[in-house]
Amino acid sequence: MVRPVFVEVDLPQPWRKFRLPSALDRRLRELLDRQDRDGKLTPRERQEAEALVELVDILTLMKARTKQREP
């Protein structure tokens, strides 16, 4: 059975300006560009790209939920 988990986190201020660290953003773009250009990544690179995309998705969701709760 899947149950939601709620975690309270102190967010960096200002939250709206929070971004994926530039080194991780560059790496994700590099991997996605190579995948588009060459049509493939190594299994390890694919796993790395998937993890970075998941992190971006989580950050986007957190930002969206934060905006909903702002006065």
Summary of the structure (lengths in Angstrom):
residues: 71
radius of gyration: 15.5
end to end distance: 34.6
largest distance: 46.7
contacts: 130
relative contact order: 0.14
helix: 66%
strand: 0%
